[in-house]
Amino acid sequence: MSLFQSLVLPAPCQSRDRPYELTLYRGDLEHPRAPGNKWHKLQYHLQAASQQEARVIATWGGPFSNHLHAFAATLCTQPFSAVAVVRGELQPKLTPTLHDLVDQNVELWPSSRADYRLGEEAEVVQKINAMYRSVYWIPEGGGGRLGAQGCQDWAQQIHQQNPHFDAWVVSSGTGTTAAGLLAYEQAPDLQVFSALKGEPSQRNAILTVAQLLTPSPLKTLSDKLFFHHTAHQGGYAKHSEALRHFMIDFAKINPNATLDPVYTCKSMFAVMSAMRAGTWPYRRTLFIHTGGLQGWRGFSKSDNPFEGST
């Protein structure tokens, strides 16, 4: 089965002067337990944990985290105990995502938002390290150099399957996936759309991590990185009316392509808006689906235009 799916574009996005071609790379169909970028970001961390003879692997994430969900599904097949630090206080009724973690024997530790922001210096982290010996910590979202290295491999796999694109598009949370894709020397222009509000500096962070993985000069990397920090539609996990209408319309004309409400919907909206305006500078574009769909579990089925479409 091909993971490259041609998308139907709304009529306003097309004209004789703008013969756009938009293809979706179905990362969401790649891996049964950790779809899209998730497995690629985890694999080298798991190798490192094994080499360090860790007994416990711990990581961070929110109550609807794609990363935590993939982490739990992957760790249940591995010889490690799993611990997840969850942003915010745990509620009496767990989210569906966290329920899945519990079902897969992941130990949940709540963390106040203030403590959570401290990362490895957080009080909850110190408690976990004191309770368990040999804890290996995976950065939030599967980040760090090892997470990006896995995404660099992913870039090679995608390019080898189909090298005929003028640009790749990817959504960004931590920037790890973007750094890995950028570090692959044969990657075309990379258009990165951040889901976070107020993070224009993330472009430099992406470049910094990419430089750890490739001998390519900084200027070469910078020249093919196009970072957009205003496509967040009001902030992380927030939605405008325009975005809601777009999701409904997109699902109607592409019923077999499910996007998520936190990352890929916003990036796709930005790309198609540029095509509609005639300002998108590429003819053949590959939109890389990063796989996570947990965000929809925070919505009712009636609010999900993709419900039942795949």
ABEGO torsion letter per residue (X at the ends): XBABBBBBBBAAABBAABBBBBBBBBAAAABAABBEAAAAAAAAAAAAAAAAGBABBBBBEBAABAAAAAAAAAAAABABBBBBBBBEBBBABBBAAAAAAAAAGBBBBBBBAAAAAAEAABAAAAAAAAABBGBBBBBBGGBEAAAAAAAAAAAAAAAAABABBABBBBBBBAGAAAAAAAABAABBBBBBBBABBGAAAAAAAAAAAAAAABABBAAAAAAABBBBAAAAGGEBGBBBAAAAAAAAAAAAABAABBBBAAAAAAAAAAAAAAAAAGABABABBBBBBAGBAAAAAABBAAABAABGAX
